[in-house]
Amino acid sequence: MKLVLNKNAVVNRVYLEKCTSPVYVIDDVLVNPHEVISFAENTAYFLAPGRDGTLYPGIRDLMPKAYENMLQELMVLINESNKEFYFHRALLSLVTLSESELSDYHSLPHVDSIDKNEYASVHYFCDEAFGGTSLYSYKPRDIMQIGEGDVNIFQEALDKNQEKGYLQGDNSLFKRELKIEAKFNRLVMYQSNILHCADINTNKSISKSPTNGRLTVASFYQLNDRQPSI
């Protein structure tokens, strides 16, 4: 696979009062996005839900090294070249679980890490009809970013939550602070300790087909400030 970063990609930053770093929304990321779709259709070996070690409600496979290389180039494009980039993994993803198959955890927003230097991104290879990504605050504490002293909110939320199924905006415990629509070849990047959740259109998004489903690439990495040379 050869992926070509679009040097003219459109970079927008969204600043939220409750977050310490902006949310990046980047459009037209790849010159050749259909290479990813071709990989999904012809090469990827999707693992069953949960086999990737996460609670993602669908099937996943690791992306090739070419995707990591593209992300490194992207960090330079969005002026994050002053930071050290440590790549963890990128996962080609398709939502396949119906609401009746979800666990209680799937009804809540989640975080991928409690380290403020960890970042996650979602790269969409589908359009807005399949649902984007939303960022949330936990109403009882009015927080969006979860640190070591906040991890007990998840058990609190599990104990109190009365609403099942895919989260669709505000409920009694969580407030949607930002909704980012899916758009073909759009990438959204945010700190991994921000409460977030996929917006799932249950009438359209649930499919094992890369061409008919909610095809995305979820990536996880670390950005640390470079230490000045002595």
PATORPA-318573 format. One record per residue (C-alpha): residue number from 1; x, y, z. Coordinates in Angstrom, 3 decimals. Layout:
# PATORPA-318573
<rec><pakol>NUM</pakol><c1>X</c1><c2>Y</c2><c3>Z</c3></rec>
...
# end
This chain:
# PATORPA-318573
<rec><pakol>1</pakol><c1>0.000</c1><c2>0.000</c2><c3>0.000</c3></rec>
<rec><pakol>2</pakol><c1>1.215</c1><c2>3.481</c2><c3>-0.902</c3></rec>
<rec><pakol>3</pakol><c1>-0.628</c1><c2>6.377</c2><c3>0.720</c3></rec>
<rec><pakol>4</pakol><c1>-0.069</c1><c2>9.965</c2><c3>-0.378</c3></rec>
<rec><pakol>5</pakol><c1>-0.774</c1><c2>12.794</c2><c3>2.050</c3></rec>
<rec><pakol>6</pakol><c1>-2.560</c1><c2>15.760</c2><c3>0.538</c3></rec>
<rec><pakol>7</pakol><c1>-0.323</c1><c2>18.759</c2><c3>1.256</c3></rec>
<rec><pakol>8</pakol><c1>-3.367</c1><c2>20.990</c2><c3>0.719</c3></rec>
<rec><pakol>9</pakol><c1>-5.546</c1><c2>19.254</c2><c3>3.283</c3></rec>
<rec><pakol>10</pakol><c1>-7.810</c1><c2>21.671</c2><c3>5.142</c3></rec>
<rec><pakol>11</pakol><c1>-6.904</c1><c2>21.880</c2><c3>8.842</c3></rec>
<rec><pakol>12</pakol><c1>-9.368</c1><c2>23.300</c2><c3>11.376</c3></rec>
<rec><pakol>13</pakol><c1>-8.851</c1><c2>23.558</c2><c3>15.118</c3></rec>
<rec><pakol>14</pakol><c1>-11.756</c1><c2>23.549</c2><c3>17.552</c3></rec>
<rec><pakol>15</pakol><c1>-11.038</c1><c2>24.918</c2><c3>21.015</c3></rec>
<rec><pakol>16</pakol><c1>-13.138</c1><c2>23.729</c2><c3>23.934</c3></rec>
<rec><pakol>17</pakol><c1>-13.066</c1><c2>25.469</c2><c3>27.293</c3></rec>
<rec><pakol>18</pakol><c1>-12.860</c1><c2>22.198</c2><c3>29.213</c3></rec>
<rec><pakol>19</pakol><c1>-9.981</c1><c2>20.712</c2><c3>27.167</c3></rec>
<rec><pakol>20</pakol><c1>-6.276</c1><c2>21.495</c2><c3>27.286</c3></rec>
<rec><pakol>21</pakol><c1>-5.604</c1><c2>20.937</c2><c3>23.581</c3></rec>
<rec><pakol>22</pakol><c1>-7.632</c1><c2>21.714</c2><c3>20.452</c3></rec>
<rec><pakol>23</pakol><c1>-9.584</c1><c2>19.146</c2><c3>18.507</c3></rec>
<rec><pakol>24</pakol><c1>-8.280</c1><c2>18.876</c2><c3>14.944</c3></rec>
<rec><pakol>25</pakol><c1>-10.686</c1><c2>18.367</c2><c3>12.058</c3></rec>
<rec><pakol>26</pakol><c1>-8.763</c1><c2>17.743</c2><c3>8.831</c3></rec>
<rec><pakol>27</pakol><c1>-10.478</c1><c2>17.340</c2><c3>5.469</c3></rec>
<rec><pakol>28</pakol><c1>-9.184</c1><c2>15.778</c2><c3>2.237</c3></rec>
<rec><pakol>29</pakol><c1>-6.348</c1><c2>14.052</c2><c3>4.081</c3></rec>
<rec><pakol>30</pakol><c1>-5.261</c1><c2>11.597</c2><c3>1.405</c3></rec>
<rec><pakol>31</pakol><c1>-4.711</c1><c2>12.107</c2><c3>-2.292</c3></rec>
<rec><pakol>32</pakol><c1>-5.639</c1><c2>8.434</c2><c3>-2.821</c3></rec>
<rec><pakol>33</pakol><c1>-8.171</c1><c2>7.448</c2><c3>-0.111</c3></rec>
<rec><pakol>34</pakol><c1>-9.578</c1><c2>4.615</c2><c3>-2.211</c3></rec>
<rec><pakol>35</pakol><c1>-6.361</c1><c2>2.697</c2><c3>-1.524</c3></rec>
<rec><pakol>36</pakol><c1>-7.689</c1><c2>2.158</c2><c3>2.006</c3></rec>
<rec><pakol>37</pakol><c1>-11.033</c1><c2>0.924</c2><c3>0.711</c3></rec>
<rec><pakol>38</pakol><c1>-9.239</c1><c2>-1.461</c2><c3>-1.653</c3></rec>
<rec><pakol>39</pakol><c1>-7.171</c1><c2>-2.788</c2><c3>1.255</c3></rec>
<rec><pakol>40</pakol><c1>-10.355</c1><c2>-3.290</c2><c3>3.302</c3></rec>
<rec><pakol>41</pakol><c1>-12.088</c1><c2>-5.136</c2><c3>0.476</c3></rec>
<rec><pakol>42</pakol><c1>-9.246</c1><c2>-7.297</c2><c3>-0.785</c3></rec>
<rec><pakol>43</pakol><c1>-6.540</c1><c2>-7.729</c2><c3>1.856</c3></rec>
<rec><pakol>44</pakol><c1>-7.692</c1><c2>-7.000</c2><c3>5.408</c3></rec>
<rec><pakol>45</pakol><c1>-8.358</c1><c2>-9.923</c2><c3>7.724</c3></rec>
<rec><pakol>46</pakol><c1>-10.928</c1><c2>-8.563</c2><c3>10.136</c3></rec>
<rec><pakol>47</pakol><c1>-10.886</c1><c2>-9.981</c2><c3>13.663</c3></rec>
<rec><pakol>48</pakol><c1>-14.083</c1><c2>-10.627</c2><c3>15.611</c3></rec>
<rec><pakol>49</pakol><c1>-15.382</c1><c2>-7.949</c2><c3>18.011</c3></rec>
<rec><pakol>50</pakol><c1>-13.193</c1><c2>-7.648</c2><c3>21.097</c3></rec>
<rec><pakol>51</pakol><c1>-10.235</c1><c2>-9.544</c2><c3>19.631</c3></rec>
<rec><pakol>52</pakol><c1>-8.276</c1><c2>-6.287</c2><c3>19.295</c3></rec>
<rec><pakol>53</pakol><c1>-8.407</c1><c2>-5.830</c2><c3>23.075</c3></rec>
<rec><pakol>54</pakol><c1>-10.864</c1><c2>-2.926</c2><c3>22.998</c3></rec>
<rec><pakol>55</pakol><c1>-14.613</c1><c2>-2.498</c2><c3>23.446</c3></rec>
<rec><pakol>56</pakol><c1>-15.098</c1><c2>-1.373</c2><c3>19.848</c3></rec>
<rec><pakol>57</pakol><c1>-18.500</c1><c2>-2.695</c2><c3>18.688</c3></rec>
<rec><pakol>58</pakol><c1>-17.285</c1><c2>-4.309</c2><c3>15.509</c3></rec>
<rec><pakol>59</pakol><c1>-14.500</c1><c2>-5.959</c2><c3>13.537</c3></rec>
<rec><pakol>60</pakol><c1>-10.959</c1><c2>-4.673</c2><c3>13.099</c3></rec>
<rec><pakol>61</pakol><c1>-7.599</c1><c2>-5.265</c2><c3>11.451</c3></rec>
<rec><pakol>62</pakol><c1>-4.225</c1><c2>-3.540</c2><c3>11.748</c3></rec>
<rec><pakol>63</pakol><c1>-3.306</c1><c2>-1.040</c2><c3>9.062</c3></rec>
<rec><pakol>64</pakol><c1>0.009</c1><c2>-1.377</c2><c3>7.205</c3></rec>
<rec><pakol>65</pakol><c1>3.107</c1><c2>0.680</c2><c3>8.046</c3></rec>
<rec><pakol>66</pakol><c1>2.264</c1><c2>3.097</c2><c3>5.231</c3></rec>
<rec><pakol>67</pakol><c1>-0.551</c1><c2>4.527</c2><c3>7.326</c3></rec>
<rec><pakol>68</pakol><c1>1.778</c1><c2>5.285</c2><c3>10.239</c3></rec>
<rec><pakol>69</pakol><c1>4.152</c1><c2>7.035</c2><c3>7.848</c3></rec>
<rec><pakol>70</pakol><c1>1.292</c1><c2>9.172</c2><c3>6.570</c3></rec>
<rec><pakol>71</pakol><c1>0.316</c1><c2>10.159</c2><c3>10.131</c3></rec>
<rec><pakol>72</pakol><c1>3.878</c1><c2>11.261</c2><c3>10.836</c3></rec>
<rec><pakol>73</pakol><c1>3.765</c1><c2>13.503</c2><c3>7.777</c3></rec>
<rec><pakol>74</pakol><c1>0.394</c1><c2>14.819</c2><c3>8.908</c3></rec>
<rec><pakol>75</pakol><c1>1.853</c1><c2>15.948</c2><c3>12.247</c3></rec>
<rec><pakol>76</pakol><c1>4.252</c1><c2>18.190</c2><c3>10.333</c3></rec>
<rec><pakol>77</pakol><c1>1.441</c1><c2>19.533</c2><c3>8.160</c3></rec>
<rec><pakol>78</pakol><c1>-0.618</c1><c2>20.584</c2><c3>11.197</c3></rec>
<rec><pakol>79</pakol><c1>2.416</c1><c2>22.233</c2><c3>12.789</c3></rec>
<rec><pakol>80</pakol><c1>2.983</c1><c2>19.584</c2><c3>15.446</c3></rec>
<rec><pakol>81</pakol><c1>6.528</c1><c2>18.933</c2><c3>14.203</c3></rec>
<rec><pakol>82</pakol><c1>7.813</c1><c2>20.412</c2><c3>17.477</c3></rec>
<rec><pakol>83</pakol><c1>6.640</c1><c2>17.240</c2><c3>19.218</c3></rec>
<rec><pakol>84</pakol><c1>8.018</c1><c2>13.713</c2><c3>19.332</c3></rec>
<rec><pakol>85</pakol><c1>5.639</c1><c2>11.275</c2><c3>17.644</c3></rec>
<rec><pakol>86</pakol><c1>5.296</c1><c2>7.771</c2><c3>19.117</c3></rec>
<rec><pakol>87</pakol><c1>2.973</c1><c2>5.541</c2><c3>17.149</c3></rec>
<rec><pakol>88</pakol><c1>0.980</c1><c2>2.769</c2><c3>18.854</c3></rec>
<rec><pakol>89</pakol><c1>-1.322</c1><c2>1.318</c2><c3>16.207</c3></rec>
<rec><pakol>90</pakol><c1>-3.942</c1><c2>2.050</c2><c3>13.584</c3></rec>
<rec><pakol>91</pakol><c1>-7.016</c1><c2>-0.155</c2><c3>13.280</c3></rec>
<rec><pakol>92</pakol><c1>-9.228</c1><c2>-0.488</c2><c3>10.232</c3></rec>
<rec><pakol>93</pakol><c1>-12.719</c1><c2>-0.665</c2><c3>11.733</c3></rec>
<rec><pakol>94</pakol><c1>-16.290</c1><c2>-1.605</c2><c3>10.814</c3></rec>
<rec><pakol>95</pakol><c1>-19.261</c1><c2>-1.403</c2><c3>13.205</c3></rec>
<rec><pakol>96</pakol><c1>-21.066</c1><c2>-4.762</c2><c3>13.207</c3></rec>
<rec><pakol>97</pakol><c1>-22.832</c1><c2>-5.156</c2><c3>16.573</c3></rec>
<rec><pakol>98</pakol><c1>-26.557</c1><c2>-4.505</c2><c3>16.774</c3></rec>
<rec><pakol>99</pakol><c1>-27.917</c1><c2>-2.706</c2><c3>19.824</c3></rec>
<rec><pakol>100</pakol><c1>-29.162</c1><c2>-6.002</c2><c3>21.258</c3></rec>
<rec><pakol>101</pakol><c1>-25.556</c1><c2>-7.290</c2><c3>21.279</c3></rec>
<rec><pakol>102</pakol><c1>-24.073</c1><c2>-4.350</c2><c3>23.185</c3></rec>
<rec><pakol>103</pakol><c1>-22.745</c1><c2>-4.452</c2><c3>26.725</c3></rec>
<rec><pakol>104</pakol><c1>-23.596</c1><c2>-1.761</c2><c3>29.274</c3></rec>
<rec><pakol>105</pakol><c1>-20.225</c1><c2>-0.123</c2><c3>28.564</c3></rec>
<rec><pakol>106</pakol><c1>-21.235</c1><c2>0.553</c2><c3>24.968</c3></rec>
<rec><pakol>107</pakol><c1>-23.975</c1><c2>2.913</c2><c3>26.182</c3></rec>
<rec><pakol>108</pakol><c1>-21.397</c1><c2>5.277</c2><c3>27.696</c3></rec>
<rec><pakol>109</pakol><c1>-18.688</c1><c2>7.566</c2><c3>26.327</c3></rec>
<rec><pakol>110</pakol><c1>-15.175</c1><c2>6.293</c2><c3>26.957</c3></rec>
<rec><pakol>111</pakol><c1>-11.535</c1><c2>7.368</c2><c3>26.980</c3></rec>
<rec><pakol>112</pakol><c1>-8.613</c1><c2>5.550</c2><c3>25.359</c3></rec>
<rec><pakol>113</pakol><c1>-6.031</c1><c2>6.692</c2><c3>27.926</c3></rec>
<rec><pakol>114</pakol><c1>-5.765</c1><c2>8.979</c2><c3>30.958</c3></rec>
<rec><pakol>115</pakol><c1>-2.447</c1><c2>10.408</c2><c3>29.704</c3></rec>
<rec><pakol>116</pakol><c1>-2.907</c1><c2>13.936</c2><c3>28.325</c3></rec>
<rec><pakol>117</pakol><c1>-0.047</c1><c2>13.312</c2><c3>25.869</c3></rec>
<rec><pakol>118</pakol><c1>-1.858</c1><c2>10.390</c2><c3>24.261</c3></rec>
<rec><pakol>119</pakol><c1>-3.932</c1><c2>11.169</c2><c3>21.172</c3></rec>
<rec><pakol>120</pakol><c1>-6.473</c1><c2>9.313</c2><c3>19.094</c3></rec>
<rec><pakol>121</pakol><c1>-7.785</c1><c2>9.949</c2><c3>15.621</c3></rec>
<rec><pakol>122</pakol><c1>-10.639</c1><c2>8.667</c2><c3>13.504</c3></rec>
<rec><pakol>123</pakol><c1>-10.270</c1><c2>8.765</c2><c3>9.726</c3></rec>
<rec><pakol>124</pakol><c1>-13.568</c1><c2>8.340</c2><c3>7.900</c3></rec>
<rec><pakol>125</pakol><c1>-13.960</c1><c2>6.372</c2><c3>4.696</c3></rec>
<rec><pakol>126</pakol><c1>-17.728</c1><c2>6.884</c2><c3>4.705</c3></rec>
<rec><pakol>127</pakol><c1>-20.007</c1><c2>9.916</c2><c3>4.611</c3></rec>
<rec><pakol>128</pakol><c1>-22.172</c1><c2>11.749</c2><c3>7.139</c3></rec>
<rec><pakol>129</pakol><c1>-25.040</c1><c2>9.267</c2><c3>6.813</c3></rec>
<rec><pakol>130</pakol><c1>-22.992</c1><c2>6.734</c2><c3>8.786</c3></rec>
<rec><pakol>131</pakol><c1>-22.444</c1><c2>8.953</c2><c3>11.824</c3></rec>
<rec><pakol>132</pakol><c1>-19.386</c1><c2>10.810</c2><c3>13.080</c3></rec>
<rec><pakol>133</pakol><c1>-17.871</c1><c2>11.267</c2><c3>16.530</c3></rec>
<rec><pakol>134</pakol><c1>-19.041</c1><c2>13.231</c2><c3>19.583</c3></rec>
<rec><pakol>135</pakol><c1>-17.148</c1><c2>14.527</c2><c3>22.607</c3></rec>
<rec><pakol>136</pakol><c1>-18.886</c1><c2>14.589</c2><c3>25.982</c3></rec>
<rec><pakol>137</pakol><c1>-18.715</c1><c2>15.941</c2><c3>29.502</c3></rec>
<rec><pakol>138</pakol><c1>-19.788</c1><c2>14.033</c2><c3>32.596</c3></rec>
<rec><pakol>139</pakol><c1>-22.559</c1><c2>16.180</c2><c3>34.065</c3></rec>
<rec><pakol>140</pakol><c1>-22.162</c1><c2>15.363</c2><c3>37.793</c3></rec>
<rec><pakol>141</pakol><c1>-18.556</c1><c2>16.664</c2><c3>37.711</c3></rec>
<rec><pakol>142</pakol><c1>-18.671</c1><c2>18.900</c2><c3>34.617</c3></rec>
<rec><pakol>143</pakol><c1>-15.490</c1><c2>17.388</c2><c3>33.172</c3></rec>
<rec><pakol>144</pakol><c1>-14.482</c1><c2>16.215</c2><c3>29.715</c3></rec>
<rec><pakol>145</pakol><c1>-10.931</c1><c2>15.006</c2><c3>30.374</c3></rec>
<rec><pakol>146</pakol><c1>-10.374</c1><c2>12.071</c2><c3>32.686</c3></rec>
<rec><pakol>147</pakol><c1>-7.316</c1><c2>11.893</c2><c3>34.936</c3></rec>
<rec><pakol>148</pakol><c1>-6.206</c1><c2>9.401</c2><c3>37.564</c3></rec>
<rec><pakol>149</pakol><c1>-8.562</c1><c2>10.878</c2><c3>40.141</c3></rec>
<rec><pakol>150</pakol><c1>-11.594</c1><c2>10.618</c2><c3>37.869</c3></rec>
<rec><pakol>151</pakol><c1>-11.584</c1><c2>7.002</c2><c3>36.685</c3></rec>
<rec><pakol>152</pakol><c1>-14.285</c1><c2>6.031</c2><c3>39.177</c3></rec>
<rec><pakol>153</pakol><c1>-16.829</c1><c2>7.952</c2><c3>37.096</c3></rec>
<rec><pakol>154</pakol><c1>-17.212</c1><c2>4.942</c2><c3>34.824</c3></rec>
<rec><pakol>155</pakol><c1>-18.483</c1><c2>2.741</c2><c3>37.629</c3></rec>
<rec><pakol>156</pakol><c1>-20.656</c1><c2>5.636</c2><c3>38.819</c3></rec>
<rec><pakol>157</pakol><c1>-22.097</c1><c2>5.949</c2><c3>35.330</c3></rec>
<rec><pakol>158</pakol><c1>-22.673</c1><c2>2.208</c2><c3>34.976</c3></rec>
<rec><pakol>159</pakol><c1>-24.534</c1><c2>2.166</c2><c3>38.288</c3></rec>
<rec><pakol>160</pakol><c1>-26.719</c1><c2>5.159</c2><c3>37.399</c3></rec>
<rec><pakol>161</pakol><c1>-27.258</c1><c2>4.798</c2><c3>33.664</c3></rec>
<rec><pakol>162</pakol><c1>-30.767</c1><c2>3.705</c2><c3>32.684</c3></rec>
<rec><pakol>163</pakol><c1>-30.393</c1><c2>4.125</c2><c3>28.927</c3></rec>
<rec><pakol>164</pakol><c1>-29.194</c1><c2>1.252</c2><c3>26.758</c3></rec>
<rec><pakol>165</pakol><c1>-28.013</c1><c2>1.069</c2><c3>23.170</c3></rec>
<rec><pakol>166</pakol><c1>-25.784</c1><c2>3.380</c2><c3>21.183</c3></rec>
<rec><pakol>167</pakol><c1>-25.462</c1><c2>6.831</c2><c3>22.733</c3></rec>
<rec><pakol>168</pakol><c1>-27.196</c1><c2>9.482</c2><c3>20.641</c3></rec>
<rec><pakol>169</pakol><c1>-26.405</c1><c2>12.838</c2><c3>22.219</c3></rec>
<rec><pakol>170</pakol><c1>-27.254</c1><c2>14.122</c2><c3>25.688</c3></rec>
<rec><pakol>171</pakol><c1>-28.671</c1><c2>11.889</c2><c3>28.380</c3></rec>
<rec><pakol>172</pakol><c1>-29.138</c1><c2>12.213</c2><c3>32.136</c3></rec>
<rec><pakol>173</pakol><c1>-25.401</c1><c2>11.736</c2><c3>32.850</c3></rec>
<rec><pakol>174</pakol><c1>-23.543</c1><c2>13.027</c2><c3>29.801</c3></rec>
<rec><pakol>175</pakol><c1>-23.685</c1><c2>16.224</c2><c3>27.777</c3></rec>
<rec><pakol>176</pakol><c1>-22.566</c1><c2>16.338</c2><c3>24.169</c3></rec>
<rec><pakol>177</pakol><c1>-20.039</c1><c2>19.184</c2><c3>23.932</c3></rec>
<rec><pakol>178</pakol><c1>-19.033</c1><c2>18.762</c2><c3>20.294</c3></rec>
<rec><pakol>179</pakol><c1>-20.398</c1><c2>16.744</c2><c3>17.402</c3></rec>
<rec><pakol>180</pakol><c1>-18.153</c1><c2>16.147</c2><c3>14.400</c3></rec>
<rec><pakol>181</pakol><c1>-19.921</c1><c2>14.818</c2><c3>11.339</c3></rec>
<rec><pakol>182</pakol><c1>-18.379</c1><c2>12.018</c2><c3>9.346</c3></rec>
<rec><pakol>183</pakol><c1>-17.137</c1><c2>13.036</c2><c3>5.929</c3></rec>
<rec><pakol>184</pakol><c1>-15.293</c1><c2>10.922</c2><c3>3.397</c3></rec>
<rec><pakol>185</pakol><c1>-11.501</c1><c2>11.352</c2><c3>3.832</c3></rec>
<rec><pakol>186</pakol><c1>-11.906</c1><c2>13.494</c2><c3>6.982</c3></rec>
<rec><pakol>187</pakol><c1>-9.724</c1><c2>12.849</c2><c3>10.026</c3></rec>
<rec><pakol>188</pakol><c1>-10.543</c1><c2>14.070</c2><c3>13.529</c3></rec>
<rec><pakol>189</pakol><c1>-7.825</c1><c2>14.047</c2><c3>16.203</c3></rec>
<rec><pakol>190</pakol><c1>-8.234</c1><c2>14.650</c2><c3>19.947</c3></rec>
<rec><pakol>191</pakol><c1>-6.576</c1><c2>13.893</c2><c3>23.273</c3></rec>
<rec><pakol>192</pakol><c1>-7.277</c1><c2>10.315</c2><c3>24.293</c3></rec>
<rec><pakol>193</pakol><c1>-8.434</c1><c2>11.285</c2><c3>27.791</c3></rec>
<rec><pakol>194</pakol><c1>-11.426</c1><c2>13.218</c2><c3>26.437</c3></rec>
<rec><pakol>195</pakol><c1>-14.768</c1><c2>11.451</c2><c3>26.861</c3></rec>
<rec><pakol>196</pakol><c1>-15.934</c1><c2>10.485</c2><c3>23.388</c3></rec>
<rec><pakol>197</pakol><c1>-18.219</c1><c2>8.126</c2><c3>21.557</c3></rec>
<rec><pakol>198</pakol><c1>-19.010</c1><c2>7.167</c2><c3>17.977</c3></rec>
<rec><pakol>199</pakol><c1>-22.327</c1><c2>8.376</c2><c3>16.598</c3></rec>
<rec><pakol>200</pakol><c1>-23.915</c1><c2>5.264</c2><c3>15.142</c3></rec>
<rec><pakol>201</pakol><c1>-26.790</c1><c2>5.396</c2><c3>12.671</c3></rec>
<rec><pakol>202</pakol><c1>-28.355</c1><c2>2.050</c2><c3>13.518</c3></rec>
<rec><pakol>203</pakol><c1>-30.336</c1><c2>2.022</c2><c3>10.253</c3></rec>
<rec><pakol>204</pakol><c1>-27.222</c1><c2>2.307</c2><c3>8.092</c3></rec>
<rec><pakol>205</pakol><c1>-23.926</c1><c2>1.936</c2><c3>9.948</c3></rec>
<rec><pakol>206</pakol><c1>-24.037</c1><c2>-1.719</c2><c3>11.003</c3></rec>
<rec><pakol>207</pakol><c1>-22.480</c1><c2>-3.788</c2><c3>8.233</c3></rec>
<rec><pakol>208</pakol><c1>-19.512</c1><c2>-6.071</c2><c3>7.539</c3></rec>
<rec><pakol>209</pakol><c1>-19.142</c1><c2>-4.590</c2><c3>4.064</c3></rec>
<rec><pakol>210</pakol><c1>-16.356</c1><c2>-2.006</c2><c3>3.605</c3></rec>
<rec><pakol>211</pakol><c1>-18.318</c1><c2>-0.350</c2><c3>0.810</c3></rec>
<rec><pakol>212</pakol><c1>-21.680</c1><c2>-0.324</c2><c3>2.598</c3></rec>
<rec><pakol>213</pakol><c1>-20.636</c1><c2>0.063</c2><c3>6.250</c3></rec>
<rec><pakol>214</pakol><c1>-19.098</c1><c2>2.624</c2><c3>8.584</c3></rec>
<rec><pakol>215</pakol><c1>-15.480</c1><c2>2.157</c2><c3>7.495</c3></rec>
<rec><pakol>216</pakol><c1>-12.946</c1><c2>4.121</c2><c3>9.565</c3></rec>
<rec><pakol>217</pakol><c1>-9.336</c1><c2>3.934</c2><c3>10.723</c3></rec>
<rec><pakol>218</pakol><c1>-8.841</c1><c2>4.519</c2><c3>14.458</c3></rec>
<rec><pakol>219</pakol><c1>-5.265</c1><c2>5.407</c2><c3>15.423</c3></rec>
<rec><pakol>220</pakol><c1>-3.502</c1><c2>5.845</c2><c3>18.734</c3></rec>
<rec><pakol>221</pakol><c1>-0.229</c1><c2>7.669</c2><c3>19.355</c3></rec>
<rec><pakol>222</pakol><c1>1.678</c1><c2>9.912</c2><c3>21.727</c3></rec>
<rec><pakol>223</pakol><c1>2.849</c1><c2>13.478</c2><c3>21.209</c3></rec>
<rec><pakol>224</pakol><c1>5.477</c1><c2>14.759</c2><c3>23.634</c3></rec>
<rec><pakol>225</pakol><c1>7.216</c1><c2>18.125</c2><c3>23.574</c3></rec>
<rec><pakol>226</pakol><c1>10.730</c1><c2>17.826</c2><c3>22.234</c3></rec>
<rec><pakol>227</pakol><c1>13.467</c1><c2>18.338</c2><c3>24.785</c3></rec>
<rec><pakol>228</pakol><c1>15.823</c1><c2>21.181</c2><c3>23.828</c3></rec>
<rec><pakol>229</pakol><c1>19.266</c1><c2>20.018</c2><c3>22.760</c3></rec>
<rec><pakol>230</pakol><c1>22.127</c1><c2>20.901</c2><c3>25.084</c3></rec>
# end
